[in-house]
Amino acid sequence: MKDTSKTPYFKDLSRKDYVVMARRIIRTEGVGAVSIRRLATELGCSSASMYRYFKNLDELLFYAQLDALNGYILELSEQEKRWTGIWDLYFGIWRAYATEAFEKPEAFECIFYRNLNQDLGEALKEYYEMFPEAIVRVSPLIKEMLEIPGYYDRDYFICKRLVAEGELTEENAKKLNHVLCTLFLGYFKFVQENGVERGKIRELVDRYLAESVEIAQIYTKTVLNRFL
């Protein structure tokens, strides 16, 4: 630990300095080890200094854990090359999201559920300005989806594509959106409360996707057996 007894009240720091330090602590000790006092000690500044750059610790943790999205975005960019239809797109997005969320529940809870007022699109833009080496290219459709702030709204954005292609009525799209998002939150809460071994993540994701396909089959005339 640094000796901060003679530390100036404010230092010439940046938002990136805080994000880098918070990420370093998270990677070695876990998110619970990050505190305003710990950051001040590591950066050699006062605790009050953080508030010059972030509204609160939650906002800083949001940015510090955005790198957890890179695995999700990278998986989407790889998988969408193989998708051949709108249902491949829909279930492919859910598979990629569930896989990464079950593996990194703390980060996904912070990014998608705790900071509901954060504009994810603007946050990602700033994050990639800080860390241009982390940029992953995705299609315009996926980019537009990622920039939608609400969890239910992001899924409904794809559901509307199903409506446009005649796979769902608008009413059934709203029902599917609500049911699958709510079902996922149940799975996610289970992972948060009980944990899941890394080797069991695929099995849990497959179970969620199988239930999702069975539910989706209720709302569409298209046979979805190949996704089971």
N, C-alpha and C positions, 0 to 999 in steps of 0.2 A: 504494500500500500504506500501511496505517496504521502509525504509530510505536507499537510496543507495549513500548518500553523501560520505561515507567512504568505499564504495565497491571496492574490488580489480578489476583491469582491466579484468583479466580472473579468473575464478573459476574452480575448479575440477568438471566439469559437464560432462554429457554424452548426446548422442543423445536421449536416453530414457527420460532423465530429461526434455528436450525441448518438446518432444512429449506428455508426461504426462501433462505438464503445458498448452500446446496449447489445448489439448483435454478438460481440465478442463474449460478453458475460453470459448471454443466453446459450451460446454454443458450448461453453465449458461448464456452466453451473446450472443452467435452466432459467426460465423466465422469472421464477420466484426470487432469484438472487438480485434482480434489478430493482434498485430503489433510487430515489432522488439523492439521498445522502451518499450511496455507493458511487453513483455517477460523478458527483462533485469531488469525491475523494480521488477517483481514477483520473479525472480530467484536470484536477488541480484548480478548482474554482469553487465558488459558494453554491450552496443548494439553490438559492434564489435565481442563479444564472439560467437554469433550465427554462424558466418561465419567460425568458426573452425569446425563446425559439419554439416552444410548444405550450399549448394551453394547459396540459397536465401530463402526468406520466402515461396515461392510457394512450394519448395521441402519439407519444414517442414510441411506445411499444408497438403500436399499429405500424409505424414506418419501419421499425427494427425487424418486424417479422414478415414484411412484404416479400422478402426473399423466399419464403416458403411457397409463394405462388409460382415461382419459376418452374418448379417441378410440374405443377398442374398445367401451366401454359405450354411448357415444352411437350408434355404428353398430348395436349390438344393439337399442337402443331404437327406432331408426328401421326397421330391417329386420323386426323381429318383427311390425310392423303389416301386413306384406305376406305373411307366412308363412301358408299355408293347411292345412298338414298336418305330421305329426311328422317326416317326412323333410326338409321345408323347414326346420324348426327345427334339425334335426341338422346338415345341411350348411351352413345359414346361420350357425350359431355358428362352425363351422370356418372358413368364408370370412372372417368378421369377425376372428377370432383370427389367422389366417394373414396377412391383409393388414396388420394393425397390428404383428404380431411381425416380419415381414420388413422393415417400414419402420423399426422401432425395436428392433433386436435387442439392443443393450446393456441397455436398460431392461427388456425382457421377460426376458432372462437373469437379471437381478438380482431381479426381482419373482417369477418363477415357478420358477426352477431353482436359483439360488444360495442363496436363503433359504428352504429347504424347511420349516423349523420355524416360520416366521412364520404366524400365523393371519390369513389374508387378509381375512376378514370383519371381525375386530376392527380390523385396520390401516386398512381403508377407513373404518370408522366414526370412528376417531380423525382420519384425514386430512380427512374432510368436516366434522368439528368445527373443525379448523384453518382449512379453506377452504370454508365453506358455499356460496360462489358456484360451486363446481365440481360440485355435486351434479347427477347425471343420474338421472332416474326410470326404472326398469325394472320389468317385471312381477315378481310374487312368484317365479315359476319361475326367471327369470334371476338374480334377487337371491340365491335359495337356492343356485344353482349357483356363483355367484361367491364365496360364503362358504365353499365346500368347499376346504380347504387343498391337497390333493394334485392334481397335474396329471392323472394317470390317473383319479383318483377323480372329478374334475369331469366328464370325458367319460363315465365310466360312469354318472354320475347321469342323463344324458340317454339313454344306452343302455338303462337300466332303464325309461324311458318307452316306448321302442320295444318292449320285452318286454311291458309292460302293455297296449299297443295291438295285440299279436299280430303284430308285424312281425318279431320275432326270438325265438328260444328263448333261455333264460337262458345256455346254453352258448355259443351263437353270439354273444350280446351281449358276453360276456367276450372271445371271440376278436377280434371287431371292435374293441372298445375297445383291446386290446393292440396289434393290427396298425396301426391308424390313428394311435395316439399315437406308436408307435415310428417309423412312416413320417414323421410330422411332424418328429420330432426329427432325422431324417436331413436333411430339407430345411432345418431351422433351423440345423444345424451347417454346412451348405453356405453359407448366407447369412453366418453369422458369420465363416467362414474366407475367403470370396471376395467378399463384398459383393454387392449387386445395385443396378443403377441404378434410380432412382425410377420411370422409365418402363417398366421391365421387371417391376415387382412384380406387376402384375395378371396378366401372362403366367405367372409362376411360381406364383401362387396358383391360377390356372385348371388348371395342370398337376397340382398337388397334389390339387385337388378331383376332377379327372377320374380319377386313380388311386384316390382314396378311394371314388368311386362304383363303379368296376369291382370293387373289393374287397368293398364292401358288398353288391353284387349276388350274390356267392357265398353270402352268409348269409341272404338273404331271398327270398321268392317274389314280392314286389312288384317290378314292372318299374320300374327307376330311370333309363331312357334319357333322360327329360326333364332330368335333372341334368347330363348330359354336354355 
